[in-house]
Amino acid sequence: MAWSYVKMSMFGIAAAYLRDDDIMATVAVLVQTPQKHPWGGSVLGHKTYKRDRVAADWQLNQDYFVEHPLYNKEHFRRRYNLLA
C-alpha cells in the first residue's frame, strides 16, 4: 500500500496501476535524459556593459514626468509603445 502511494506521488495517478518493472524502466529513462537549460541568465563569453541606471531613470523623469516636460504625452506613447 505504501509503495502504491509513493508511486502515485512521484509519477502521478496512472503510475499506481503500472507494474514495478515499468516504473523502474521509466526512472532509468528519466535519469539518463539530459536536463534542458532554462532560458535567460548570464552567458559565458558575452560582453556586458555597465549602465548608469540611476542617471537614466532621473533623465527619463526629467524628460516626461515633471511640471514642464521636455516631450509631450504623444511623444511618450510613441516612444514607449503605449496604447492608452
N, C-alpha and C positions, 0 to 999 in steps of 0.2 A: 504494500500500500504506500509506504513512504517513497519507494523508488518511482512509483507512478506519479506522485505529487512533484517530485524533483524533476522528472521528465517534462511534466506539464509546465512548470515554472520556467524551465530553461529553454524549452523548444516549442512551447505552445500546446494547445489542447490536442491537436492532431497527433502529437508525439506520444501521448498516453496510450494510443491504440497501436503503436508500432512495436515491433519486437526489439529486444535489446541489441541484436546484431545490426539492425538498421540504424539505430541511434548511434552506435559506435562508428559505423561507416560514415554517417553524416558528420560526426565530430571530427573524424580524420580528414575529411574533405575540407571542412571549415578551418581547421588548424593549418593546413597546407596552402590555403588560398591567401595570396598576398593582400595586405590591407591597403586600401586606397587612401592616398594622402588628401587631407582636406584642402579646399581652396583658400587662397589668401595667405597672409603672413609674409615673413621675410624670405627672400630668395638669396642664397649664397651667390656672391659674384655680381649682383646688381648694384649699380651706383645709387647712392642715396644723397639727397640734398637737404641741407639744413635750411629750414624756412623760419622766418621770424613771424610766427603765427599771431603773437600778441599785437605786433605792429600792424599786421594785415587786418586783424579784427578792428583795431582802432580806426584805421583808414576807411574801412567799409562803413563803420558807423558815422564817420565824418562826412562821407560822400552821400549817404542816403537817409540817415535817421536823426538828423539834428533839426533845429528850428528853421534854418535856411540851408537846405541841402544843395549840393553841387549838381546833382541829377534829379530829375522828377520821377514820379511813380511809373510812368510808361517806360522810361529807360531801365528802371529796376526790373520790371516784369519781363521785358525783352531779354535782358542780360541773364537773368536767373530762371528763365523759362517758367514763370508762374502764370496760371490761367486766371486767377481772380484779380 
